[in-house]
Amino acid sequence: MLQDLAALTPPLVVCAAFLIGVGWLLRREMAPRRRARRNAAADPADGAARPRRERREHT
């Protein structure tokens, strides 16, 4: 039984590292938009000068 679990350990470690990396990458890439949105909400006079253009997703 323990040998079976030992055989699964390397793939599970790689899978966990991959998922952590994907989460880190997504968080880093989304951060500028979140930061800009938070700053625009804090200072409405600055954001009112020009409307924000929404990004379109390609389907």
C-alpha positions as CSV (number, residue, x, y, z in Angstrom):
1,M,0.0,0.0,0.0
2,L,2.7,2.5,0.9
3,Q,4.6,1.6,-2.3
4,D,1.6,2.6,-4.3
5,L,1.4,5.9,-2.5
6,A,5.1,6.5,-3.0
7,A,4.7,5.9,-6.7
8,L,2.1,8.6,-6.9
9,T,4.0,11.2,-4.9
10,P,6.1,12.7,-7.8
11,P,3.2,13.2,-10.1
12,L,1.2,14.8,-7.3
13,V,4.0,17.2,-6.5
14,V,4.3,18.2,-10.1
15,C,0.6,18.7,-10.4
16,A,0.5,20.8,-7.2
17,A,3.4,22.9,-8.4
18,F,1.7,23.4,-11.8
19,L,-1.6,24.5,-10.2
20,I,0.3,26.9,-7.9
21,G,2.1,28.3,-10.9
22,V,-1.1,28.8,-12.9
23,G,-2.7,30.5,-9.9
24,W,0.3,32.8,-9.4
25,L,0.4,33.7,-13.1
26,L,-3.3,34.5,-13.3
27,R,-3.1,36.6,-10.1
28,R,-0.1,38.5,-11.4
29,E,-1.7,39.1,-14.8
30,M,-5.1,40.2,-13.4
31,A,-3.5,42.5,-10.7
32,P,-2.9,45.6,-13.0
33,R,-6.6,45.7,-13.8
34,R,-7.7,45.2,-10.2
35,R,-5.3,47.9,-9.1
36,A,-6.5,50.3,-11.8
37,R,-10.1,49.6,-10.9
38,R,-9.4,50.2,-7.3
39,N,-7.6,53.5,-8.0
40,A,-10.4,54.7,-10.3
41,A,-12.9,54.0,-7.6
42,A,-10.9,55.9,-5.0
43,D,-10.6,59.0,-7.3
44,P,-13.8,59.3,-9.3
45,A,-12.8,62.7,-10.8
46,D,-9.9,61.2,-12.6
47,G,-11.9,58.3,-14.1
48,A,-14.8,60.6,-15.2
49,A,-12.6,62.4,-17.7
50,R,-12.4,59.4,-20.0
51,P,-14.7,56.4,-20.1
52,R,-13.2,53.0,-19.6
53,R,-13.1,50.7,-22.6
54,E,-14.1,47.2,-21.9
55,R,-12.1,44.3,-23.3
56,R,-13.9,41.9,-25.7
57,E,-13.4,38.2,-25.5
58,H,-13.0,36.3,-28.7
59,T,-15.4,33.4,-29.0
